[in-house]
Amino acid sequence: MIVQRFYEDLSVLHQNTEPGRAYYVPSSARNDMVIWNRESSDRLQMLSGCEWRFAFYPSIHDLQDLFYLPDYEPGKWWKKETVPFCWQLRGYDSPQYTNIRYPFPFDPPYVPQDNPCGAYLHSFSWHRDPEAPCAFLNFEGVDSCFYVWLNGNYVGYSQVSHHTAEFDVTDLLQEGENLLAVLVLKWCDGSYLEDQDKFRFSGIFRDVYILKRPVDRIRDYVITTNLADDLTSAVISISFDFSRKPIPVSMTLMAPDEKSFLFDRKVSFGKGEETVVRVPVHNPLLWNAEEPFLYTLVMDTGREVIVEKVGIRKVEVKNCVLTLNGKPITFRGVNRHESDPVTGSVCSMDQSLLDLRMIKAHNFNAVRASHYPDVPWFYQLCDRMGLYVIDEADNESHGTAPLYFGEDDYSERMRLAHVRIADNPDFIEPTLDRVRSMVLRNRNRPSILVWSMGNECGYGVTFEKSLRWTKETDPTRLTHYESAFYLSRDREFDVSDIDLFGRMYPAFSEVTDYLDNDPDKPLLLVEYCHAMGNGPGDFKEYLDLTEKYPALCGGFVWEWCDHAVYNGKTPSGRDMYWYGGDHGELQHDSNFCLDGLVYPDRKPHTGLLEYKNVHRPLRASYDMQRQILTVENHLDFLDPASKISASWALMLDGAMIAGGTLFLPSIQPHCSAEIPSRRRTPVCRADTIWALTRSSFLPVTVWPARRRKLSREIWKPVRPYRRPPNQPARPEPDL
């Protein structure tokens, strides 16, 4: 075998990777577009989005050639493939869908001896920039582990599929042509922590690029906002970590209108001084999902510029109620995988925008990144569009539960299963590593309100340690971990660092029993209304509970989309999709992956339309005797009078016989207003049309004719976006 067996060694999670840091893309000069189009930065050299050479081997032992050496001649079995991709969707190996069970025998840290692997080769040209001579190679997502060589020299090793791995390759790059070689294995000891309910895909599935950096630079920065209790002032703190020594930074902070300068000066740090800049903001515009105000922060070191968006907000629990900026909020959320029937787990910005636009348009205000951190720019989209996020570590060891199938009770199985991984000291560092990578990369994003330690792993010492580290590292956010519900009876467990008590699919009686007995933590339905078939048929009943109990902070529907593999068209021209068991695999969970609110091509199920109606932000009722229209505002922050125009329509046998505009008065959140009618006939009914101004990010309900038009514009499948070399840079997306 040509590599060491790091993939079966719990003591080796990464080798030669850089310490974790916040996600950002620098430029040589200020470039605000880099947030939405990072390829526009002259300091980023994208290596993906083009053809690489690829060879698949059914077993790691079949790979005998030192393919990473510069003089290696690829044989005929080497093909050209565009990276990123999932190799099962290119005819190598085959897709497999399994929910709980591991797709291999349980024997951690060992995996099957015949471990499939993919070898990658990519030649690229490199020219040293005197202003930015340091080079850092980034992999944003590789499933499940990988080894890297550059020009025949070993670079390093890393695992954790949905984690950004960064390597310093400054001394290994050469002027002109370079050869990058990567070996990806299908399984590693980390696969025991990646047993999520999804198709199992392998390969380099996210972007690969090189960042050019100066020697003296900002290595990392942490942005926190301290909001006064009366909301009239705030302090934005930026804490710097420099590569070698503190350097002067010219800093500019602009208001959301990008016209007012709140801070504009050069900051120097003396020897021994803390490298923190604090900027006071008076009468701040606060970030929330309904009005996502973002300040612009520019950090210029003289040799590079970093542009960042800052949201001022404060999330906390008060009297067992979830609050944002001092006001109670409710999560109207959905669980979302990175999933596409054509590209698998490869998800472009166009694909993400399609999902997020539909999520907003159907009255959701929150997304749970289930069950792993999303691609890093996803959170910037949520910042801008106004979506609350529960970010979740790439950790699920659900497969330990079937080891105890002799126990009839699921709760008892989970309590027993915790000893194998969740309460196993050998897995403390692997669990911590996954939480650290998530928090350190994403903690500057205002849209993230809650850190989740993972999903369905049981509970034990690994999560006690991870929760403690998270609360010490980032006390500005809340924590959550649903599997703490399944506490073993072996000893007393520490759950004091969990802020939200999470449950999945509880009976109504279980919810009311908890809320009626003086709970000490808010209750979060982290998964509910399983959207398989007619499963999501009780949205109204759950909403009634949420409105009755302030300590019930909402929930997240499972899940956003059906999972499937596109398999061409039928003779009649209809798209065909394959599910579990359709690929010849012996172990699978059949069509249990059909549990989304939208089909694989993003056409809505009826459950999605029901959710939109139940959770409409403005609700109207008409009193025929008094001829009064009552409008209720179910938003948490926004007065709709300045954002929404309204109209009424009178229908007879499906045809409109009268209509006109409707004056909408000021309605404070969670209040109502009465609007007198000017006609003797009822002017409003359930299908009253509410149209929004372009400046608003609120969901909309539209005329049926307009809905048909949107179905062509929004619901058509989107393929990955790759900009051709001569095409101009993509403009900022219209969110």
Residue pairs with C-beta under 8 A, 6 or more apart in sequence:
1 60
1 61
1 63
2 63
2 64
2 65
2 66
2 183
3 60
3 147
3 183
6 12
6 15
6 145
6 147
6 157
6 188
7 111
7 115
7 144
7 145
7 159
7 185
7 187
7 188
7 189
8 109
8 110
8 111
8 188
8 189
9 109
9 189
10 108
10 109
10 189
10 426
10 427
10 429
10 430
11 429
12 157
13 158
13 159
13 160
13 190
13 429
13 430
13 433
14 156
14 157
14 158
14 159
14 165
14 433
15 156
15 157
15 158
16 155
16 156
16 157
16 167
16 168
17 156
17 158
17 165
17 166
17 167
18 136
18 166
18 167
18 168
19 220
20 436
20 437
20 440
20 441
21 166
21 219
21 220
21 241
21 440
21 441
22 220
22 221
22 222
22 440
22 441
22 442
22 443
22 444
23 164
23 376
23 377
23 441
23 442
23 444
24 306
24 308
25 34
25 35
25 38
25 41
25 43
25 44
25 211
26 41
26 43
26 211
26 213
26 217
26 304
26 305
26 306
27 34
27 40
27 41
27 42
27 43
27 304
27 305
27 306
27 307
28 42
28 43
28 131
28 132
28 303
28 304
28 305
29 305
30 298
30 300
30 305
30 307
31 40
31 41
31 305
31 307
32 296
32 307
33 40
33 729
33 731
33 732
34 40
34 41
34 307
35 307
35 309
35 377
35 380
36 377
36 380
36 730
36 732
36 733
37 729
37 730
37 731
37 732
38 44
38 377
39 46
39 723
39 729
40 729
43 129
43 132
43 211
43 212
43 213
43 304
44 209
44 210
44 211
44 212
45 124
45 126
45 209
45 210
45 212
46 207
46 208
46 209
47 83
47 122
47 124
47 180
47 208
47 209
47 210
48 83
48 84
48 204
48 206
48 207
48 208
48 209
49 82
49 83
49 207
49 722
49 723
50 82
50 83
51 80
51 81
51 82
51 83
52 80
52 81
52 82
52 83
52 120
52 121
52 122
53 74
53 78
53 79
53 80
53 81
53 120
53 121
53 122
54 78
54 79
54 80
54 81
54 87
54 118
54 119
54 120
54 121
55 67
55 74
55 75
55 77
55 78
55 79
55 118
55 119
56 87
56 92
56 93
56 116
56 117
56 118
56 119
57 63
57 116
57 117
57 118
57 119
58 93
58 114
58 116
59 113
59 114
59 115
59 116
59 117
60 114
60 115
60 116
60 117
60 185
61 113
61 114
63 117
63 119
63 183
65 72
66 72
67 74
67 119
67 121
67 181
67 183
68 121
68 149
68 152
68 179
68 181
68 183
69 152
70 151
70 152
70 179
74 121
78 121
81 87
81 90
82 722
83 120
83 122
83 204
83 208
84 141
84 203
84 204
84 205
84 206
84 207
84 208
84 346
85 203
85 204
85 205
85 343
85 344
85 346
86 143
86 201
86 202
86 203
86 205
86 343
86 344
86 345
86 346
87 93
87 118
87 201
87 202
87 203
88 94
88 95
88 96
88 199
88 200
88 201
88 202
88 344
89 95
89 201
89 342
89 343
89 344
89 565
92 118
93 116
93 186
93 202
94 583
94 584
94 585
95 199
95 200
95 201
95 344
95 565
95 578
95 583
95 585
96 103
96 199
96 200
96 580
96 583
96 585
96 587
96 588
97 198
97 199
97 200
97 563
97 579
97 580
97 581
97 585
97 588
97 589
97 592
97 593
98 200
98 580
98 587
98 588
98 589
99 197
99 398
99 589
99 592
99 593
100 195
100 197
100 398
100 399
100 401
100 402
100 589
101 399
101 402
101 587
101 589
102 191
102 192
102 195
102 399
103 200
103 587
104 111
104 112
104 187
104 191
105 112
106 192
106 399
106 400
106 403
106 420
108 189
108 192
108 420
108 421
109 189
109 192
110 189
111 187
111 188
111 189
111 191
112 187
115 185
115 186
115 187
116 185
116 186
116 187
116 202
117 183
117 184
117 185
117 186
118 183
118 184
118 202
118 203
119 181
119 182
119 183
119 184
120 180
120 181
120 182
120 183
120 184
120 204
121 179
121 180
121 181
122 179
122 180
122 181
122 182
123 177
123 178
123 179
123 180
124 177
124 178
124 180
125 176
125 177
125 178
126 135
126 173
126 174
126 175
126 176
126 177
126 178
126 210
127 175
127 176
128 173
128 175
129 212
131 214
131 303
132 212
132 213
132 214
132 303
132 304
133 170
133 212
133 214
133 215
134 168
134 170
134 212
134 213
134 214
134 215
134 217
135 168
135 169
135 170
135 173
135 210
135 211
135 212
135 213
136 166
136 167
136 168
136 169
136 170
136 210
136 211
136 213
137 148
137 150
137 155
137 166
137 167
137 169
137 180
137 208
137 209
137 210
138 164
138 165
138 166
138 167
138 207
138 208
138 209
138 210
138 211
139 146
139 148
139 158
139 164
139 165
139 166
139 204
139 206
139 208
140 164
140 206
140 207
140 208
140 375
140 376
141 161
141 162
141 163
141 164
141 204
141 205
141 206
141 207
141 345
141 375
142 158
142 161
142 165
142 182
142 184
142 203
142 204
142 205
142 206
143 161
143 184
143 186
143 194
143 201
143 202
143 203
143 205
143 345
144 159
144 161
144 184
144 185
144 186
144 187
144 188
144 190
144 191
144 194
144 202
145 157
145 158
145 159
145 184
145 185
145 188
145 190
146 157
146 158
146 159
146 165
146 182
146 183
146 184
146 185
146 204
147 154
147 156
147 157
147 182
147 183
148 154
148 155
148 156
148 157
148 158
148 167
148 180
148 181
148 182
149 155
149 180
149 181
149 182
150 169
150 172
150 173
150 178
150 179
150 180
150 181
151 172
151 173
151 174
151 178
151 179
152 179
153 172
155 167
155 169
155 172
156 165
156 167
158 165
159 188
159 189
159 190
160 190
160 394
160 433
160 434
160 437
161 190
161 194
161 372
161 394
162 372
162 373
162 374
162 394
163 373
163 394
163 434
163 437
163 438
164 376
164 437
164 441
169 210
182 204
184 202
184 203
184 204
186 202
189 430
190 430
192 397
192 399
192 421
193 394
193 395
193 396
193 397
193 421
193 427
193 430
193 431
193 434
193 454
193 457
194 372
194 394
194 395
194 396
195 396
195 397
195 398
195 399
196 337
196 370
196 371
196 372
196 396
196 398
196 455
197 371
197 398
197 592
197 593
198 337
198 339
198 345
198 563
198 593
199 339
199 344
199 345
199 563
199 565
199 593
201 344
201 345
205 344
205 345
205 346
206 346
206 375
207 375
213 243
213 304
214 301
214 303
214 304
215 243
215 244
216 242
216 243
216 244
216 245
216 247
216 301
216 303
217 242
217 243
217 247
217 301
217 303
217 304
218 240
218 241
218 242
218 243
218 249
218 299
218 301
218 304
218 306
219 241
219 242
219 243
220 240
220 241
220 440
221 238
221 239
221 240
221 241
221 299
221 306
221 308
221 444
222 238
222 239
222 443
222 444
223 236
223 237
223 238
223 297
223 308
223 310
223 444
224 236
224 237
224 239
224 476
225 234
225 235
225 236
225 237
225 310
225 311
225 312
225 313
225 314
225 446
225 476
226 234
226 235
226 237
226 314
227 233
227 234
227 284
227 286
227 312
227 313
227 314
227 325
228 234
229 326
231 284
231 286
231 325
231 326
232 282
232 283
233 280
233 281
233 282
233 283
233 284
234 280
234 281
234 284
234 312
235 278
235 279
235 280
235 281
236 253
236 278
236 279
236 281
236 295
236 297
236 310
236 312
237 276
237 277
237 278
237 279
238 251
238 276
238 277
238 278
238 279
238 297
238 299
239 274
239 275
239 276
240 246
240 249
240 269
240 275
240 276
240 277
241 275
242 275
246 268
246 269
246 273
246 275
247 301
247 302
248 266
248 267
248 268
248 269
248 301
248 302
249 266
249 267
249 277
249 299
249 300
249 301
250 265
250 266
250 267
250 298
250 299
250 300
250 301
250 302
251 263
251 264
251 265
251 266
251 267
251 277
251 279
251 297
251 298
251 299
251 300
252 261
252 263
252 264
252 296
252 297
252 298
252 300
253 261
253 262
253 263
253 264
253 279
253 295
253 296
253 297
253 298
253 310
254 260
254 261
254 262
254 295
254 296
254 297
254 298
255 261
255 262
255 285
255 295
256 285
256 293
256 294
256 295
256 296
258 296
262 279
262 281
262 295
263 279
267 277
269 275
281 295
281 312
284 312
285 291
285 293
285 312
286 293
286 312
286 313
286 325
287 293
287 294
287 311
287 312
287 313
287 383
287 446
288 313
288 324
288 325
288 329
288 386
288 636
288 637
289 365
289 366
289 386
289 387
289 388
289 636
290 365
290 386
290 635
290 636
290 637
290 638
290 697
290 698
291 386
291 637
291 638
292 311
292 383
292 384
292 385
292 386
292 447
292 697
293 311
293 312
294 309
294 310
294 311
294 383
294 384
294 446
295 309
295 310
295 311
295 312
296 307
296 308
296 309
296 310
297 307
297 308
297 309
297 310
298 305
298 306
298 307
298 308
299 305
299 306
299 307
299 308
308 444
309 380
309 383
309 384
310 446
311 383
311 446
311 447
312 446
313 324
313 325
313 446
314 324
314 325
314 326
314 476
315 322
315 323
315 324
315 449
315 450
315 476
315 477
315 478
316 323
316 478
317 323
317 478
317 499
317 500
317 521
317 522
318 326
320 519
320 520
320 521
320 522
320 550
320 551
321 328
321 522
321 550
321 551
321 553
322 328
322 329
322 330
322 331
322 478
322 500
322 522
322 553
323 329
324 449
324 636
325 637
327 636
327 637
327 669
328 550
328 636
329 388
329 553
329 554
329 636
330 546
330 553
330 554
330 636
331 365
331 366
331 388
331 390
331 524
331 553
331 554
331 555
331 556
332 363
332 364
332 365
332 366
332 554
332 615
333 364
333 365
333 366
333 367
333 368
333 388
333 390
333 554
333 555
333 556
333 557
334 359
334 364
334 366
334 367
334 368
334 556
334 557
334 559
334 560
334 597
335 367
335 368
335 370
335 527
335 556
335 557
335 558
335 559
335 560
336 355
336 359
336 367
336 368
336 369
336 370
336 559
336 560
336 561
337 370
337 371
337 559
337 560
337 561
337 563
338 345
338 346
338 347
338 374
338 375
339 345
339 347
339 561
339 563
339 600
340 346
340 347
340 351
340 600
341 564
341 565
341 566
341 577
341 600
341 601
341 717
342 566
342 717
342 719
343 351
343 719
343 720
344 565
346 720
347 374
347 375
348 718
348 719
348 720
348 721
348 722
349 377
349 381
349 721
349 733
350 718
350 719
350 720
350 721
351 718
351 720
352 374
352 375
352 378
352 381
353 381
353 733
353 735
354 602
354 714
354 718
355 560
355 561
355 602
356 367
356 381
356 382
356 385
356 387
357 385
357 714
357 735
358 598
358 602
358 604
358 714
358 715
359 367
359 387
359 560
360 385
360 386
360 387
360 697
360 699
361 612
361 699
361 700
361 714
362 597
362 604
362 608
362 609
362 611
362 612
362 699
363 611
363 612
363 615
363 616
363 617
363 699
364 387
364 611
364 615
364 699
365 386
365 387
365 388
366 387
366 388
366 389
366 390
366 554
366 556
367 382
367 387
367 388
367 389
367 390
367 556
368 389
368 390
368 392
368 452
368 526
368 556
369 378
369 389
369 390
369 391
369 392
370 392
370 455
370 556
370 559
371 392
371 394
371 395
371 396
371 454
371 455
372 392
372 393
372 394
373 391
373 392
373 393
373 394
373 437
373 438
373 441
373 442
374 391
376 441
376 442
379 389
379 391
379 442
379 445
379 447
379 448
380 445
381 733
381 735
382 388
382 389
382 445
382 447
383 445
383 446
383 447
384 735
385 697
385 735
386 447
386 697
387 447
388 447
388 449
389 445
389 447
389 448
389 449
389 450
390 448
390 449
390 450
390 451
390 452
390 480
390 526
390 556
391 438
391 442
391 448
391 450
391 451
391 452
392 438
392 452
392 453
392 454
392 455
393 431
393 434
393 435
393 437
393 438
393 451
393 452
393 453
393 454
393 466
394 434
394 437
394 438
394 454
395 431
395 434
395 435
395 453
395 454
395 455
395 457
396 454
396 455
396 456
396 457
397 417
397 420
397 421
397 422
397 456
397 457
397 458
398 455
398 456
398 457
400 417
400 418
400 420
400 421
400 422
400 457
400 458
401 410
401 413
401 414
401 417
401 456
401 458
403 417
403 420
404 412
404 413
404 416
404 417
405 413
407 413
407 416
411 485
411 486
414 456
414 458
414 483
414 486
415 458
415 486
415 487
415 488
415 489
416 488
417 458
418 457
418 458
418 459
418 460
418 486
418 488
419 460
419 488
419 490
421 427
421 457
421 458
421 460
421 462
422 457
422 458
422 459
422 460
422 462
422 463
422 483
423 458
423 459
423 460
423 461
423 462
423 488
424 460
424 461
424 462
425 461
425 462
427 462
428 461
428 462
428 465
430 462
431 453
431 454
431 462
431 463
431 465
431 466
432 462
432 465
432 466
432 469
434 454
435 451
435 453
435 466
435 469
435 470
436 469
438 451
439 451
439 470
439 473
439 474
442 448
443 473
443 474
443 477
448 477
449 477
449 478
450 477
450 478
450 479
450 480
450 499
450 500
451 470
451 474
451 477
451 478
451 479
451 480
452 479
452 480
452 481
452 482
452 526
453 463
453 466
453 467
453 470
453 479
453 480
453 481
454 463
454 481
454 483
455 482
455 483
456 482
456 483
457 463
457 483
458 483
458 486
458 488
459 481
459 483
459 484
459 486
459 487
459 488
459 493
459 495
460 488
460 493
463 481
463 483
463 484
464 493
464 494
464 497
467 479
467 481
467 497
467 498
468 497
470 479
470 497
471 479
471 497
478 499
478 500
479 497
479 498
479 499
479 500
480 498
480 499
480 500
480 502
480 524
480 526
481 498
481 502
482 502
482 503
482 504
482 526
482 527
484 493
484 495
484 498
484 501
484 502
485 501
485 502
485 503
487 493
487 495
498 521
499 521
499 522
500 521
500 522
500 523
500 524
500 553
501 514
501 519
501 521
501 522
501 523
501 524
502 523
502 524
502 525
502 526
503 510
503 511
503 514
503 523
503 524
503 525
503 526
504 525
504 526
504 527
504 528
504 558
505 527
505 528
505 530
506 525
506 528
508 541
508 545
511 523
511 525
511 545
511 549
511 552
512 545
512 549
514 523
515 523
515 545
515 549
515 551
515 552
519 551
522 551
522 552
522 553
523 549
523 551
523 552
523 553
524 553
524 554
524 555
525 542
525 552
525 554
525 555
525 556
526 555
526 556
527 555
527 556
527 557
527 558
528 542
528 555
528 556
528 557
528 558
529 535
529 536
529 537
529 538
529 539
529 542
529 555
529 557
529 558
529 607
530 536
530 558
530 595
531 557
531 558
531 559
531 595
531 596
531 597
531 605
531 607
532 592
532 594
532 595
534 607
535 595
535 607
536 557
536 597
536 607
536 610
536 611
537 607
537 610
539 610
539 611
539 614
539 615
540 614
542 555
543 614
543 615
545 552
546 552
546 553
546 554
546 555
557 597
557 611
558 595
559 595
559 596
559 597
560 596
560 597
560 598
561 596
561 597
561 598
561 599
561 600
561 602
562 577
562 593
562 594
562 595
562 596
562 598
562 599
562 600
563 579
563 593
563 594
563 596
563 600
564 577
564 578
564 579
564 593
564 594
564 600
565 577
565 578
565 579
565 582
565 583
566 575
566 576
566 577
566 600
567 576
567 577
567 578
567 582
568 575
568 576
569 575
569 576
570 576
575 601
577 600
579 590
579 591
579 593
579 594
580 588
580 589
580 590
580 591
580 592
580 593
581 588
581 590
596 605
597 604
597 605
597 607
597 608
597 611
598 604
598 605
598 608
599 605
601 715
601 716
601 717
602 714
602 715
602 717
603 711
603 715
604 715
612 699
612 701
615 634
616 634
616 699
616 701
617 633
617 634
617 635
617 640
617 698
617 699
618 631
618 632
618 633
618 634
618 635
618 640
618 644
618 690
619 631
619 632
619 634
620 629
620 630
620 631
620 632
620 684
620 688
621 629
621 630
621 632
622 628
622 629
622 630
622 677
622 682
622 683
622 684
622 685
623 629
623 630
624 682
627 676
627 677
627 679
627 680
627 682
628 674
628 675
628 676
628 677
629 662
629 674
629 675
629 676
629 677
629 683
629 684
630 672
630 673
630 674
630 675
631 664
631 667
631 672
631 673
631 674
631 675
632 667
632 671
632 672
633 639
633 640
633 667
633 668
633 669
633 670
633 671
633 672
633 673
634 670
635 669
635 670
635 698
636 669
636 670
637 669
638 669
638 698
639 666
639 667
639 668
639 669
640 664
640 667
640 698
641 664
641 665
641 666
641 667
643 692
643 693
643 695
643 696
643 698
644 664
644 690
644 691
644 692
644 693
644 696
644 698
645 661
645 664
645 691
645 692
645 693
646 661
646 662
646 663
646 664
646 688
646 689
646 690
646 691
647 659
647 660
647 661
647 662
647 688
647 689
647 691
648 659
648 660
648 661
648 662
648 683
648 684
648 688
648 689
649 656
649 658
649 659
649 687
649 688
649 689
650 656
650 657
650 658
650 659
650 681
650 682
650 683
651 657
651 685
651 687
658 679
658 681
658 683
662 675
662 683
662 684
663 675
664 675
665 673
665 675
666 673
667 673
677 683
689 701
689 702
689 703
690 700
690 701
691 700
691 702
692 698
692 700
697 735
702 710
721 730
723 729
723 730
